[in-house]
Amino acid sequence: MRLADHSAISAAYALADQDLTRALIPRIREETLALLRGPAPVSPLLLEELLASRDPQFRSALVASAAVRGEVFRRLAALGDPAVGAKLYGVSGWDRTPAQRAAVWQGAAATSHDPGWQGEEGLVTRLMTVKGKELLEPALLSPFPELVAYARSVLDGIAERAARAQTHHSPSRRGWRREPGTTEELVRDLRDKDFSGEIQLPTAPGAVDWERLVEEHRAEPFGAHWLGLLWVHPGCPEELGRGAFEQTTRTGPVGATAAPPSSVLTQAAADSDNGDSFTRLLGPGVTSGAFPVDRVLREVAPARKVLCALPGDHEGTQTALVAQVARLGGDFAPWRAVYAMLPRFSGTVTELVDAALAETPKHRGKPWPTPKGPEFPGRRQPNGRAAWLRLYDAADHPTRCVLAEHMDGRAIQQLMLWHGPSDELRAHIVQSRGPAVLAGIASDWHTTPEVIADLIPYNDPEVNAALFVNTNLTPAQRRHVLSGRRWQDGASVDTAAADRLPLTWTLKHSVQESARRPWLLACADSGNPVLCAILLGSPRAKIHTRALELRMLVRLWERHGPDKVRELLDETDFPGRTQVKHPLTPKTLETGRAALEAEQADPGGQSGPGVLRAASETAGNAAGRAEFLCEKGAGIDSDSWERAVEILEEEVGPGPVPWAELAAAHATKPLHDRLLVRLAPLTDCPAAIAEDAAAAGLRLSHPEYRPRRTGKPPTASEMLGKLPLRLDNGVCRWLERAHQSGQVTLSEVIRVGFPARATVAFLSKALARAESGPTTGTDARTEEIRAARREVAALAAEHLADNPEGWALALRLIPEFEGTLPDLLLASGAVVG
């Protein structure tokens, strides 16, 4: 048989007098020990009996739980028992409070003569060997002078060490960032192998002793990272600069003060697989003047990596490149030779131009080698095309215009994305090659809104397709692209069917294969029957609102007339959909067919589309939004309300919560409990909904309650008598909430709550509150508790009287008993009586 829950044992002892308490202890010994080890309250009479008994098991259980029972701790500490005091004091710094440890010494004052305190296992002896502040500070209150002296000595030492550490570690020398004020501190930081943070060098003139740093470096070279730091500092000696370059060729420190040999730069370029580290090295070196650009172009190889690594906004670099490209002239042939040779050419930039001029005759009259279209997303790579464009940037405007007519789509894309062509050059490219050439600019999801706004007005199908597939368009922009309407004066304008832009195969295929809901929802506003079929057949996106379904029919009718609407309503086979049932809701299908009937009665008039527009407006107004929220916002998922609001914003548009309509719906028929609870915390929630939400939240918190969408929800009192209660770690949380909110009374709990183990667990805490309250008073809750105690006592007296066997049997039965508390007492009394 299972042991009774500790809350039931606690309740039994709370009701028992001294004689019954004394009689129950040996009969339910195991249950009493479990009570002492748990968190349930221990009645004063039981505590007195256990302290008086000096039973070692009970004493040990009391000590084990004393830390969480203030009264038990205080009573045990007051005994002055050395063995008990050692256990109460604790063995680690944080398992007792200073006040608890002080209570131990207060109790020890009356028994300090007991040798147990200072014996081999005594508390004083143990503390004389520890160094912890938390254990020794309370010991200053002990009645043992030698322990007080030891504790004071250790604590004084701790304070002295802390003061020295505070003095040594100034604020500027702690943490991950250091700001040394002197050269001595700087050297110490540079030598600190355990520090990997940031060092901010002094900026005041003369603050750094460079001679001292050179001497230190000669004695033991500084690390590569710190040499790079010194390198960029004004006034860094050449010797440290060379050392920085020699140690950081592969990692590329920023800046330089001494020009290295060209062979070292060439080796750095060869060692850089993707060119990034070489770019970080060469670019700042050229900008700082450490690497003369003329020498770089003449002496450093390979040309491809050098061109890709040169700084783009450096005047000296631009001048040197202008001189090189001037030799190539304005004919495409030598430039083609340069492009063809770049990937495998191992010489310098100057040698590349010389070789290209020699090869020019072989390239006359030929198109761009191995042309490629734009790539999505665009990638910035240090390849031959990027190096060629670096030279292209240095050419004059007429030459650029000539060359642009020969460049492949990917070169145009990279030019537009990363080389900032002038407005004149861009206009020439668009005029000579058509606006579709700009599609490569819409290359990735990071395309800015400004670029998108610049491209849409071109009204080009290829550009629009690239924008839709590769960039983060707004929902309105997506609807515009799929509708085929033209863009004018910053807005999408009505466009005749014959003038609408066609959709590219790439765009339609991307939409059909997409799993992105915003892409597919945009099809509903397109008026395109192919896109509408794609949306309705997609297994990845579903229309949830009737408003969007009806709007889709309106747009289809406006663009293609009633015949296409009829075809869509009659269609049963949608690619991607396996169900035979039409994806539109029956109500929408009914409205659509009513519109077609109205059209037949008035051919060519506005009766048919008028039916659809009126139904669409009704579904999208405040009442329609409220109806949708009531249906979808009460779902079982915790985010059902947020998801319903999100769907409305996606399919109908943003709008305020329709509070008036929700309140009216609630007055007509109570809203679902889950919806009430989700509405209550929202701003501007009506009082009627907020008030009813409290009762709904209580109902939902009952683990056995299953809410229904129809019918009047039950009261808490009705639930108490029909649904079994459940304990969670010895606590009936639903019952606590129900009583705290005033929806059930203690008398109801006693009479009809079941099973008894749950009601007893609740009552053991609820009725204990009267013990700490005043003996008289008019407080309604206090009086209810006292009345309930009398009711329970009367039930116990009626069925069990003072028979300890009956009490013990009731406690043995309660773990498996499924009835009410009166039923339990009646059954126990009947067995023993």
N, C-alpha and C positions, 0 to 999 in steps of 0.2 A: 504494500500500500504506500502511495506517495505521501511524503510529509506535507503537512498543511503549509500554506504560504505564510511568510513571516508577518504579513499584515493581519492575517486572521489570528495568529498567536498574540500579536500586539493588542488587537481589539479584545480578545478574551481576557488578557491580564488587566486591561484598562477597566473592564466591568467587574472584575473580581475584587472581593474585600481581602483583608490580610490573611484570614484563615484559609479562604479558598485559594489564594495565591500560594500559600505555603503547601497546600495539598496538591496543587497542580504541578509544581516544579518537578517532583520525582516521576509523575505519571507521563509528562510530555517533555522529558529531559532533552531528547534530540531536537525537538522543535524549538525548545527554549535556547539551546546553543545556537541554532540557525538564526533565531531572532537576534541574538547578541551580535552575530557576525554581519547582519544586514543593516539597512538604513532605517528600518521601521522604529517608531518611538518605543522606549522602554518605560513602563509605568513606574512612578516613584516607589510604590510598594514592592514591586519586583526587584528594583535596584537595592532597596534596603535589605531584602531577604538574601540576595546574592552576596552582598558585601558582608553580611553577618555570617554567612555559611562558611566562608574561607575555602570553599571547594576549589581545588586548583584548576579544573577545567573551566568552571564558570569565571574564575578570576582571570585566567588567560584570555578567554573570549572577550571579557570586558576591556582588558588592556589593549587587545588588538583593534577594537572599534572605538577606543577612547578619543582618537585624534579627530573623529568626525562627530562625536557627541560631547558637546561642551560640558554638560552637567556631569556626565560620567567621568570625564577627564579631571574635572575639579575635585570630585569626591575621591577618586583614586589617588590624586596627587596629595590631597590632605591627609591620607593615611600615613605618609612618611615612611613607607616600606621601601628599603633600599633596592630590592629586586624589582619591584613594580616601578619605582622611580627611574631606574636605568632603562627600562623598556619605554616608559613614557617620554623620556628625554629625546629619544631618536638617535639614529646612527649616522645620518647625513645632514648636511647643512640646511636643506630646504623641506624636510618632511615634518617640521613642527614650527609653530610661530614663536617669536620671542616671548609673547605673553604666556604661552603654554609652558615653555621651559622655565620661566620665572615662577610659575605655580609649583613646579617640581621642587625648586629650592625653598619656596615658602613652606611647603610641607616638610622638607628635610630639616628645617630649623628646630622643630620639636624633637627630632630623633637623631641629631647630628652625632650623638654619642654611640650610635649603633655601628659596630665595626663593619657591617655589610657595605657601608658607603665607601670605605677606603680599603676593602679587601681586594684580593687578586682580580676578581671580576667586577669590582665595584665601579660605580659611575665616576667617582673622583679619580680613581687610578686610571681609568680609560681616558678621561679628558686630559690628564697630565701628559699625554703622548700625542695629542692632535694639534694641528696648526690652523684649523679652519676658523675664520672669523665668526661665522654664524653659530658655531657650537660654543665658542669661548666668550663672546660678548655677554650672553645671559649668565655665564658662570661668575661674572663679577658680583652677582647678587647672592652667591652661595654662602653658607655659614662656615666654609672651610678656608682659613687664611692662606694656606699654601697653594690652593687652587686659584684663589683670587690673585695672588702674586704672580703665578705662572701665566694666567690669562692676560694680566695687564702687560707683562713683559712681551708676550707674543704680539699682542695687538699694537703696542707701541712700535715694535719693529715693522709691522705691516704698514703703519702710517708713515714711518720714516722712508721706507722704500717707495711708497707712492709719491711722496713729496719730491724725492730725488728724480724719479721718472718724469714727473710733470715739469721739472726744471730742465731736464736734459732734452726732452722732446718738445721743442717750441711748435706753435701752430703751423709755421711754414714748413716743418719737416715731417709732418704726419700725413698719412693717406697716400693716394696714388700720384699726387702732384706735389713736387718740391720746388721751392723758390730760394735757392741758396743766396745768401747776402754777401758772402766773401768767397775768394778763390779757394780758401781752405775747405769751406763747406762744399764748394763745387767739386773739388778733387775727391772728397769723401763720398759724395753721391755718385760720381762717375766710377768709383771703385766698388760700390756696393753691389755685389753680385746677386743679392736677394731682392733688389729693387728693379722693377720692370715698368715703372710708370713714366710720368712726364716730368722733365726738368726744364724750368723756365730760367734761362740765363739772365744775369743782370744786364740791363740795357744802358745804364748810365756810363758816360765816357770814362775810361780808365778803371772801371769796376772789376774787369777781368785781367789778371796778371798772365798774359800770354806766354812770357818767358818761363814762368813756373809750369804752365801746362805743357810746354814743349819738353822741358826737362822730365816731367813725370811720364810723358809719352815715350821718350827715349829709354827711360829706365824700364818701363813696362807698358807696351802699347795699349791704348784705350780700345775698347770694343768698337766694332763697326758701327753700331747704332749711335753711340755717343760721338764718334768722329763725324758722322753725318750731321749731328746736331751742331757741332762746333763749326763745321764747314760753312753753314749758311749764316753764321754770325759775322757781322761786320768786324774787320780787323783780324780775322783768323789767319795765322801765319801760313805761308806756302807749304811748309813741311807737314803741318797737320792736314792741309787740303789734299796733298798728294797721298798721304796715308789714308784719308777718307776715301779717295777714289780707288786706291788699290784694294781696299777691303770691301768696298760696296759696289764693285762693277756689276754684279748680278742683281743686286737689290735696288740700285739706282737712287742714291741720295739726291736731295733737291738742292740745286745751286752748286757753284764751284768758284774757286779763286785762282786756280792754276790750270793751264791747258795741258792735258795729258797727251802722250804720243798717239798719233792716229791709229797705230796698230792696236793699241789697247781698246779704242772705241770699236774698231772693226771686230775684234774678238768678242767684245760685249754684244755687238749685233748678232754675231754668229751663235752666241750662247743663248740668246733670247728666242725661244721657240715661237711665241705668238707676237713678239715685238713690244709687249706692254712694258717690260722692265727696261728695255732699251729706250722707249719713248720717255719714261720717267727720268732717265739719265740724260739723254741728249737734249731734250727740249729745254729744261731749266739751265743746262750748261750753256747752250747757245744764247739763251735770253740773258744770262748773267755776264756773258762775254768770256767765259772760261774756254769755250770751244768756238774759235773764229769760224763763221759760217762758210767763208770762202775755202778754208782749208778742209772743212768737213765735206763740201761738195767735190773737192779735188782728190781727197785722200782716204775717206772712209767708205767702206763697202759693206754689204751690197746696196745698190742704189734704191731698190724697192723699200728696204727697211729704213734707210736714211730719209727718203721722201715722206714716208708715213710718220716718222718720229719728229720731223721738224716742227717748231712752233708755228701756229697759224697766224698769230697776231703780232709777229715780230718784224719790224720794219727792215732790219738788215737782211733777214732771211728772204723777205719778199723781193728786195732789190737784187739779191744774188740769183734768185730763181728767174726773175724777169730777164736777166742777162742770158741765162741758159736757154729759155724758150724763144728768145729773139732769134737764136740761131736756127730754130726749127721752122720759123716762118709761119705763114697762114694757110699753107696747103695741108690737106688731110694726110697725104702719103707719109711724110716723116713722123707725124704723130701716130699714125698706125704702126709704123715700125717700132716706135718707142713702146707702145702697148704690147705688141707681139713679143718683144724681147724682155720686158720687165720681169716676168715670173722666174726666169732662169738666169738672168744676167747677174754675174758675180762681181762686176767692176763698180766703180764710183759713178756718181751722177754725171760728172763731166764726161767720163768715158762712155756712158750710156748714150748721151746726146751725139757724141762723135760717131759711135757705131750706128746709131739710127740714121744719121745723115748719109753714111756710106751705104746703107741698105735701102734707102728711099726708092730707087728705081724699081725694086721688086714689089713695092706696095702701091704703086700708082694704079688707079682705077679699080681698086678692090674695096669691098664693104668692110664693115666692122668684123673683126675676127670672132667667130663663134658667138654670135649675139645671144643674149639672154634677156628675158623679160624681168620686170620687177619681182622681188620676192617678198613674201608676207609671212612673218614680220621682217622688216628690213634689218640687216645685220651689218654692223660697222666693223669690217675686217681689214687688217693691214695687208691686203693683197695687191695684185698688179693694177686693178681698176682704181683702187684708192690712191695708189702712188701716181697713176696717170692723171687723176683729177687734181692732185696737188700741183702738178705742173700746169694743168689747164687753168687753175686759179690765177696763175701768174701771166697768162696771155692777155692781150688787149681785147677789147669788146668785139671788134670785127672778126678776129680769129675765133673767139668763143662761139660766135653765131654760126660761122662756117662749120666748125667742128660739131656743134650740137645737132646739125642735120644728119650726121653720120653715126652718132653715139647710139648704143643699144639701150633698151628700156631700163636695164639695171643701172647703167651709168647715169642716165637721166634721173632715176630715183635717188641714187646716192648724192648726185649734185644738188637736187632739191632739198634733201633731208639735212645734209651736213655741211654744205659748202656755201650756203647763203647767196645764191645768185642775185644779181641786181634785178629790179623790176623790169628794166628794159630787156635784159636777157631772157627772163621768164616769159615776158609777153611775146618775144620773138619765137621761143620754143613752142608756145601754145599755138601761135599763128601758123608756124611752118609744119607742125606735126599733129595738131589737133588737141583739144582739151583732154582727150583720153590719156595723153602722156602724163597727166598729173595724178593718175590713179595711184602711182607708187608712193605718193606722199602720204596717203591714208594707209599706212603700213602696219600699225600696231595699236594696241589698246591704250598706249600712252599719248596718242595723238591729241593735241590740246584742243579745247573748244574753239579757240580762235582759228586754228588751222581748219577745223571742220566747217566753221562759218565761212571761211574763205573759199572752200571747195564746192559747197552745195550750190552756189549760184551759177556754176558752169553748166548745170542741167545736162550732164553727160552720163549716159547709162553705165559706162565703165567706172567712172569716178564714184557714182552713187553706189555701185556694187561693192567697190573697195571700202567705201565709208561704212556701209552696212555690215560687212563681214569682218572688218579688221579694226574698227574703232568703236569707242564707247559713246554711241549716239544716244540722245535722249529718246524717250518713248515717242514724243511728237515727231522727231526727226525720222525715226524708223517708220512710223506710219506714213510720213510724207514720201519716203523713198519707195515703199511698196505700192503706194497709190499711183505712182507715175506722174503725179502732178508736178508742175514746174514751180520753181522758186523765183520770187520777184520781190524786190524792195524789202528784203528781210523776212519774208513769210511765204508759206505755201499757198498758192492761189488756185482757184477753180480753173480747171483746164478741160477743154473739150476732149471727148474720147479719142478723136483722131490725132490730137496734138500731144497726148500723154506719152511719156518716155517709156520705151520698152524695157522689160526686165531681162538682164543677161542670163544665160544658162547657169553661169557660176552662182549668181544670186539665188535663183530658184532652187538649185541643187543644195546650196548651203542651208537655206531655210528648211528644206525637206529633211535634211539629215541632222538638223540642229536639235539639241536638247535644251536650248535656252528658251525659257518661257517668254521673256519679252520679245524675242524675235518672232515667235509663233503667234502671239497675241496681236502683233501689229498686222497680221494678215487679215484680221476681222475688219479693219478700216480700209483695206485696199480696194474693195469692189472688184477684185480679180477672182473669177471662179476657180482658177487653178490653185491659187493661194488659199482660198476658203476651204477647198477640198483637202489641201495639205494640213491645215489647222484641225479640221474635224477628224481627220484620219490619224493624226499624230498620237502615238502611245505615250508621248513624253509631256504633253501639255493638254489641259482640258479647260474648256470655258465653264466657269462656275456660276456666272450671273446671267440671268435672263436679259438684263439690259444690254450686255455685249452681244448675245445671240441675236437680239432684235436689231441692234445697230449694224451688225454684219449683213443682215437681209436688206436693210435700208440702203447701205452703200452699194450692194450688189444690184439692187433695183435701179438706183440712180445712174449707175455706169452702164449696165447692160440690159435693163428693162425686166419685165415680169417673166419672160421665158427662162432666163438663167436662174431666177429665184425658184421657179417651178421645178427646173431640173435638179436643183440642189435639194429641194424638199422631197422629191421623188427618188433621189439616189439612195441606194442601199450599200454600194460597194465603195468604200473609201480606202485608198492605199494605206497600209499600215494598221488598219483596224480589223480585228478578228470578229467582233460582235456583229450580229445581224441587225440589232436594234439601231435605229437612227441616233446619231450622237446628239442631235438637238433634243431638248426636253419636249415632252408631249404638248405642254402649254404653248411653247414657241411654235411648234409645228401647226397647232390649231390656229394661232394668230396669223401665221404665214398663209395658210390656206384661206382664211377669211379675207385677207388682203387680196388674194388672187380672185376670189369670188366677187369682191367689190370692183376689181378691175374689169371683170367680164361684164358687170352691170353698167359700167361707165368706161368704155374703152378709151384709152388715151387721156383720161382725166387724172385727178389727184386723189381719187377715193382709195385706190389700192395702197399707194405709198403713204397716204394719210393714216390709214389703219396702223401700219407698221410704226410710223413716227410717233403716233399717240401712245401706242403700247410701249415703245422704247422710252419715251419721256416718263411715263408712269413708273416703269421698272427702275428708272434711275433717279427719281425724286426722293425726298426724305422718307416718305412712307415705304417706298420700294427698298430703300437702303435698310430701314428698320426691319422689314420683313426678312431680308437676307441675313442680317446680323442675328436675329432671333434664331434662325435655323442653323446657321453655321457657327455662331459664337458659343453655342452650348455643347460643343463636341467634347469627347472624353479626354482628348489631349490637353495638357495644361496651357498650351499656347493657341488654343482654338480661337479665342477672341482676337488676339494679335494677327493670326493668320487670316481671319475673316476680314478685318480692317485692311490688311495688306492686299487681299484679293480685290476688295472694292476699289482701292486706289489704283490698282493695276488695270482693272477692266472697266470701271465706271469713271474714275477720277477722284482726286482728293476732296474731302468735305468733312464738316463737323459731325460729331456723333448726334444722331437725330433723337435727342432726349425726349422731346414732346411726344413723338410717335412711339418711342419705347415705353414711356409712362402710360400712354393710352392703351397700348397692347397689354401691358401688365394689369391695368384696371379691368380689362375685358376678360383676360385669362391669365393666371399667374405665369410669369416667365419661368423658364427652367431654372432649377436651383443653381446649376453651374454657371449659368449666365448671370444670375443675380449677384453671385459672389464676385464675378469678374467685373461687373459694372460698378460695384460699390466704391472701390478706391479711386475711380476716375474723377477728374475735375468736373464740377457742375452736375454730378449725379443727383437726380431728384430724391427728396427725403423719403418718399414712399418706397422707392426701390432700395435705398440704403437701409431702411429699417427692416424690410423683409429679407435683406441679404444676410443679416445676422442669424436669423432662424434657418435660412438655407445653408449657411456655412456649418451650423451645428448639425443639421441633418446629414450633410455630406461627410462630416468627420466620423460618423458612425460606420465602423467597418462592415456591418451587415446591411446597410441601407443601399438600395438600388433606386435611383430617381427615375421617374417616368415623365414623359412629355405631356401626358394627359392626366386629368383628375386633380383633386385638391391634395397637396402634400400633407403628410401626417404631422401632428404636433409632437413635441418631445415626450410628453406624457404618454401618448399613444405608442410611440416607438419603444418606450421603456417597458411596457407590458407585452410587446410583441416580438421584439428583437433581442437576442441574447447579447449580453455585454462581453467585452473582451479585455483581458489584462495585457498590458505592455510593460514588461519589467516591473510587475507588481503594482502597476498604476492603471486605473480605468480613466483614461483621459477624456473620453466623451462624457462620462458622468460628471467629472469635475467641471467641464465647460457648461454642461446643461444646468447644473445647480448654481454655478457662479453667475450665469446669466438670468437666473430666476425662472427658467422654463420647466424645472421639476423641483419638487420639494423633497426634503429628507424623509418625510413620512411616506411619500410615494416610493422612494427608493427602498425603504424597509419592507413595504408591503408587496410590491409587484416586481421589483428588479430581480433579474436572474442572469446567470447562476449565482448562488449565494457567495461563492468565493470572490466574485467581482464586487458585489455590494459590500461585503465585509471589508475588502481592501479599501474601498472608498470611505466607508463609515469610520474605519480606524483612524483616518486622518481628519475627516470632517468633524467628528464628535470630539476629538482631542482638543479642538480650539476652545471649547468651553472651559477647560481646566485653567487656561491662562487668563481668562476673562474675569470681570468683576462678579461678585456673588449676587449682586442685584443689578437691575438695569432694565431699560425699556427698549433697547435695541432689538429690532425685529429678528435679525439674523441670529443674534445670541440666544434669544428666546426660542427660536426654532431649533437650535442645536440642543438646548436643554430639554425641550420637549421630546426630541428624537432620542436623547439618551434615556429619558424616562420610558419611552416606548420600547426601546431595545431591552432595558432592564426588566420591564414588565413581562416581555416575551420570554426572556431567559428564566425569570422567576416562575412563570407559569409552567414551563415545560421541563426545566432542568433543576430549579430551586438551587440548593447549595450542594448538590451531588457532584463531586469531582469526576466520578465515572461518566456521568452524562456529558459534562463539559469535554472531557477527553475524547469521548466517542464522537461528539460533534466535530471536534477538530480533526479527527481521523477521517471522517466522512467528507469533509468539505472539499478536498481536491477533486473528487469525482462527482460530486452532487450537482445536478443540473437545475434543481428547483430554486425557489425563493428562500430567503432567510427564515421566515416563519415555518416553511415546510421542513427545513433542515432541523430546527429546534424541536418541532413536533415529532419528527422521526426519531431523533436521538433520545428524547424523553420517553417515547413509547418503548424503545428497546430496553433501556435500563430500568424502566419503572415497572 
